[in-house]
Amino acid sequence: MTAKVPVVTAISSGKGGVGKTFVAINLAACLAQIGKKVLMVDCDLGLANIDIMLGLNPTHTLKDIAFGNLTAKEVLLTTPGGFDLVPASSGVKEMAQLIFENIDRIKKAIQEISSDYDHIILDTGAGISETVLQFNLFADHNIIVLNRELTSLTDAYATIKVIFQMFGKNHFELIINSAHNTGEAIKIFNHLDSICHKFLGISLSYLGHISYDESVPRSIMKQSILSLAFPQSTPAQNCAAIARKMAEEFK
């Protein structure tokens, strides 16, 4: 019997504070809700916060894989969102400055359990550190999250540029977070798409947007998943639509 080959997706952003981790968590939950087996890996190795956002208290983290002898299966947690999580550690200097050997150990640990899943989501750190780049190289699909801030757009372009020039990856999916409406999201996407086409010779793909709404900060404060806390909210419906698109198109 042929082992299942999951879809590996890296979710990144050019700068912090654009809601990347919120987006990643809720996409994982929405994929689980439509019957997909999902593993999420907190790859923001120096400043991990997925466990905090979900109200979890992990005993072990990626540090025990990178520097210890634990397997991913021994580290992972089951989350309220119906997906599994390999948590990372926060404020650990060694994790913020991993060498290639440690990163490779994490990749191999993920691969060892990959056949148990349909989707593996890597929530990377912001920016273009070596760790972020390596996890983007590891992925089949590369999602970039940005919002309406000018610095978010310029840093998203810088991230795309580096991944393209270093690894030859030329397909990027964009999610516009905290958009006031569809028109604003499309305008932001078109602007970045035109810049990438002009200076890099590549075209981007629009995966969707998540609307600005008070249900988002409320769900974060509750340490709850949006689709569980406020399932009828517009952002929850946005996340569900993006997850359905991922399930249909990501192969």
N, C-alpha and C positions, 0 to 999 in steps of 0.2 A: 504493500500500500504506500502510495506516494505521500510524503509528509506535506502538511499544509504550509504554504508560503504566504506569510502575512504581508500586508502593505505597511511599510515603515514611512512615517511622515514626521518631518522635523518642523516644529512651529517656532519661529524666530521673530525678532524685531530689531530694528536698527538702534533703538534707544529704549531705556526702561520707562515704565509708567504709562504704557499704551494699552495695558490690559491683556497682554499676551497670555499670561498664565490663566487668567479668568476664562479667556477664549478656549484655551487648550482643555481645561477641566470640563467645561460645558459641552464641547464637541465630543469628548470621550464619553460623557454621560449620555448624550443624545445618540451616539452610535450604539451604545449598550442597550438603549431603550428600543432600538429597532432590530435587536437580536444579534448584534455583532459581539464577538468576544474581543475585548479591548484590554491592552496593557498600556499603561502610561508610565513613562520614566521621567523623573525629575532630573533633567540634565543641566539645570542651573546650579552647578556644583558648589559654588562658594556661597550663594545666597538663596538656598532652597526655601520654598514656602508653600508648596502644594499641601503638605501634611497639615500645616497651620490653617490654610484656607478651608480644609475639610474637617478640621477638628480632630485630627488623628494624632496619636503619640507613638511613633515608631520605635521599636526596640533596636532595630538594625537599619542601616542605610547603605547607600552606594559606597560609602567609605569602607565598609566591611567587605565589599567586593574588590574595590580598587587597591586596598592595602592589606586586606585580610584574606581569608580562605572560604568565605561564604559564597553560596550560589545565589543567583537571582531569585530562585524559588524560595530560598530560606529568608530572603529579605522582604519579599513583596507582601503587600497588605490588600485586603478587600475593602473597597470604599462604599459609602452610601450610594454612590452613583451607579453601582453595578459593574464597575470596571476595576481591574487590579492596578496597583501602584507600586513601583519601586521608588521609594523616597530617597532624597539626598539629605545632606547635612548642611547646616547654615553656620557661617562664621568660623569655618575650619580652613586655615591658611593652606594646608597641604592640598585640599580639594580644589582650591581656587587656582592652583599652579600645577596641575597634573602634567606629567610628561606623557609622551606618546604611549609608552608601555602600559601605564595605568589606564589610559583611555581605551586602549586595545583590549585590556582585560574586561572592562565594562561592556564593550561591544560583544565580546565572545560570550559573556554571561547572558546577555540579552538573546543572542542567537541560540543558546542552548535551550531556551524555553519558547522560542518564537513560534514553533509549530502548534502551540496551544492556542494561538490567537489569530483573529482575522485582521486586526489593526494594531499596530504598535505606534504610539504617539510619543515623540521626544519633545519635551518642553525645554528648549535650550535657554541659555542666558541671553541677555541682550548684547548687541554689538558684534564685534568681529574678532574675539579672542580665538586662540588656536583650538580650544575645546569646542566652542560654538561651531567653528568651521568643520572640525572633524565629525561632529554629529550630523551636520548638514550633508557632508559627503556620504555618510553611512545611510542616509535616508533615500527612499525611492521618490518621495515628493517633498517639496520645500514650500512651506506656507510662510508668508511674511505678513505680520500684523502691524498696522499703523493706524493713526487717527488723523484728525484735521490739523494738528500742530505742524507748522512748517519744519521744525527740527525733526519731527517724526518722519516726514517725507524725505528730507535730505539724508537722514541716517538710514532709512530703508533702502534708498538708492545705493548708498555706499556699501551696505551689506550685500545687496544683489550683485553689485559690480565686483566685489572681492570674490564671492563664491563662483561667479561666472569666469573671472579671469584666472583663478587658481585651479579650479576643478573642471572647467568647461561645461558646467551645468547651465542650461539655457532655458529652463522651464520653471517659472515661479508662479505660485497661486497667491493672490492677495485677498486679505480680509480687512475691510475698513471698520474699525471699532468706534463705538460712541458717535455714530453719524446722526445728524438731525433728521435726515430723510434719505430716500434712495437716490434722489438727484444729487445731493451733496456727495454721497459715497461714490457715485459714478464719476463725478467731476474730479475727485481726488485720484481715483484709479486712472482715469484718462490722462491726467497730468503726469503721473509717474510712468505710465506706459509709454507716453510720447517721449519722455526723457530717455528711457531705456532703449527705445527704438532708435532714437537719434544718435546716442553716444555709444551704445553697446551693440546695436544691430539685433536686438532681441525683443520679442513681444511678450507681455505678461498676460496672465489669465485672471479674470475676476471670479473669485469663489463666492463672494457675498459680503454683506455688511451686517453689523449688529447695531441696533438703534440705541441712541441715548435715552435712558429711562431710569427713574429712581429705584426701580426694582433691582437694578444691578448692584449699587452700593449697599442696599438693604440685605441682599442675599449674601454679600461678602461679610458684612457685619455679623450675620447669623451663622457664619461658617457653613453655609448651605449651598447646594447646587441650585442654580436658577430654575432649571426645569422641574425641580421638586418643590421649591419654595414658592415660585410664582409661575406655574406652567402656562398660564394664559397671557402672560406679559409679551409684549412685542419682541424684546430681546430673546426670550426663550423660544419664540416661534422662529426668529432669525437663525438661532443656533441649530434648531431642528432641521431647517431647510438646508443649511450648509452641510450638516451631517448626512442628510439624504443624498446630497450631491456627491459628497466624498464616497459614500457607499456605492453609488452608481458608476462614478467615473474613475476612481482611484483603483488601478489594477497593478 
